[in-house]
Amino acid sequence: MDETVLAIRSRILRLCGERGISVNRLANLSAVPPSSIKNILYGKSNNPKLMTIKLICDGLGITLGEFFSCDEFDKLEQSIK
């Protein structure tokens, strides 16, 4: 699994854990099909769409900036140097 996808997966799981919500609850809150979220979490989606992440953020009550402003993304190496 790509490092960026792993960071997205980790961030979603951490945010759900902090809020005590399940993947299905997140799906309901964000109006994203549970299968789409599970595809991100279990590596079937190699390139999650930004709109999907935005909807997840809306469901969690955070901005895209808050989602991406964390250690998971700060530690990623640049793909192009």
C-alpha positions as CSV (number, residue, x, y, z in Angstrom):
1,M,0.0,0.0,0.0
2,D,1.2,3.5,-0.9
3,E,2.6,5.6,2.0
4,T,0.0,8.3,1.3
5,V,-2.9,5.9,1.4
6,L,-1.4,4.4,4.6
7,A,-1.4,7.9,6.1
8,I,-5.0,8.5,5.1
9,R,-6.0,5.1,6.5
10,S,-4.2,5.8,9.8
11,R,-5.7,9.3,10.1
12,I,-9.2,8.1,9.6
13,L,-8.8,5.3,12.1
14,R,-7.3,7.6,14.7
15,L,-10.0,10.2,14.2
16,C,-12.7,7.5,14.6
17,G,-11.0,6.1,17.7
18,E,-10.8,9.6,19.2
19,R,-14.5,10.1,18.7
20,G,-15.5,6.5,19.6
21,I,-17.3,6.0,16.3
22,S,-17.3,3.0,14.0
23,V,-16.7,2.9,10.2
24,N,-20.4,2.5,9.6
25,R,-21.2,5.4,11.8
26,L,-18.6,7.5,10.0
27,A,-20.3,6.5,6.7
28,N,-23.7,7.7,8.0
29,L,-22.2,11.0,9.2
30,S,-20.3,11.7,6.0
31,A,-22.9,10.3,3.5
32,V,-20.2,8.1,2.0
33,P,-21.0,4.5,1.3
34,P,-19.5,2.2,4.0
35,S,-17.9,0.2,1.1
36,S,-16.0,3.3,0.0
37,I,-14.6,3.9,3.4
38,K,-13.7,0.2,3.9
39,N,-12.0,0.2,0.5
40,I,-9.7,3.0,1.7
41,L,-9.1,1.3,5.1
42,Y,-8.3,-2.1,3.7
43,G,-6.2,-1.0,0.7
44,K,-8.5,-1.7,-2.1
45,S,-8.6,2.0,-3.0
46,N,-5.1,3.1,-4.1
47,N,-6.0,6.7,-4.8
48,P,-8.9,8.0,-2.6
49,K,-10.6,11.0,-4.2
50,L,-10.2,14.3,-2.4
51,M,-14.0,14.7,-2.5
52,T,-14.4,11.5,-0.6
53,I,-11.9,12.7,2.0
54,K,-13.7,16.1,2.2
55,L,-17.0,14.3,2.8
56,I,-15.3,12.2,5.6
57,C,-14.0,15.5,7.1
58,D,-17.5,17.0,7.0
59,G,-18.8,13.9,8.8
60,L,-16.1,14.3,11.4
61,G,-16.7,18.0,11.8
62,I,-13.2,19.0,10.7
63,T,-11.6,20.8,7.8
64,L,-9.4,19.3,5.1
65,G,-6.6,21.4,6.7
66,E,-7.2,19.8,10.1
67,F,-7.3,16.3,8.5
68,F,-3.9,16.7,6.7
69,S,-2.2,18.7,9.5
70,C,-0.8,15.8,11.5
71,D,2.3,13.6,12.0
72,E,1.0,11.0,9.5
73,F,1.3,13.5,6.6
74,D,4.2,15.6,8.0
75,K,6.4,12.5,7.9
76,L,5.8,11.6,4.3
77,E,8.7,12.0,1.9
78,Q,8.3,14.1,-1.2
79,S,7.4,12.0,-4.2
80,I,9.2,14.4,-6.6
81,K,12.5,15.8,-5.7
